[in-house]
Amino acid sequence: MNKHDLLISTQLGLQFALAVCLFGLLGWWADTKLATFPVLTIIMLFIGFAAGLYYIIKAAAAKKGKKND
């Protein structure tokens, strides 16, 4: 594994964690405003997880397409 692959792996991991955290915080904020805790927090955490996973799969598919060229 070279430095470029390591940087991409780190970037993907950080972006995944950031998506989950940001959506979780957004859900928590909405829960505090609407007094629905923890419903929206859980829903937004799942959405953040799905968004992060989507980005990782999209990046992996792009990298695989590059290797095959």
C-alpha positions as CSV (number, residue, x, y, z in Angstrom):
1,M,0.0,0.0,0.0
2,N,1.5,3.3,-1.1
3,K,1.0,6.7,0.5
4,H,-1.7,7.7,-2.0
5,D,-3.8,4.6,-1.2
6,L,-3.4,5.3,2.5
7,L,-4.5,8.9,2.1
8,I,-7.6,7.8,0.2
9,S,-8.4,5.2,2.8
10,T,-8.1,7.9,5.5
11,Q,-10.2,10.3,3.6
12,L,-13.0,7.7,3.1
13,G,-13.0,6.8,6.8
14,L,-13.2,10.4,7.9
15,Q,-15.9,11.3,5.4
16,F,-18.0,8.3,6.6
17,A,-17.6,9.3,10.2
18,L,-18.3,12.9,9.4
19,A,-21.5,12.0,7.6
20,V,-22.8,9.9,10.5
21,C,-21.9,12.5,13.1
22,L,-23.4,15.5,11.2
23,F,-26.6,13.7,10.5
24,G,-26.8,12.5,14.1
25,L,-26.3,16.0,15.4
26,L,-28.9,17.3,13.0
27,G,-31.3,14.7,14.3
28,W,-30.5,15.5,17.9
29,W,-31.0,19.2,17.2
30,A,-34.4,18.5,15.6
31,D,-35.4,16.3,18.5
32,T,-34.6,19.0,21.0
33,K,-36.7,21.5,19.0
34,L,-39.7,19.1,18.5
35,A,-39.4,17.2,21.8
36,T,-39.3,13.9,20.0
37,F,-36.1,12.5,21.5
38,P,-34.7,10.0,20.3
39,V,-36.8,9.3,17.2
40,L,-35.2,11.8,14.8
41,T,-31.7,11.2,16.2
42,I,-31.9,7.5,15.3
43,I,-33.5,8.1,11.9
44,M,-30.8,10.7,11.0
45,L,-28.0,8.4,12.2
46,F,-29.3,5.7,9.8
47,I,-29.5,8.2,7.0
48,G,-25.9,9.4,7.8
49,F,-24.7,5.8,7.8
50,A,-26.4,5.2,4.4
51,A,-25.0,8.4,3.0
52,G,-21.5,7.5,4.2
53,L,-21.8,4.0,2.9
54,Y,-23.0,5.2,-0.5
55,Y,-20.0,7.5,-0.8
56,I,-17.6,4.7,0.0
57,I,-19.2,2.3,-2.5
58,K,-19.2,5.1,-5.2
59,A,-15.5,5.8,-4.6
60,A,-14.7,2.1,-4.7
61,A,-16.5,1.7,-8.0
62,A,-14.7,4.7,-9.4
63,K,-11.3,3.2,-8.3
64,K,-12.2,-0.2,-9.8
65,G,-13.2,1.4,-13.1
66,K,-9.8,3.3,-13.2
67,K,-7.9,0.0,-12.6
68,N,-9.6,-1.8,-15.4
69,D,-8.7,1.0,-18.0
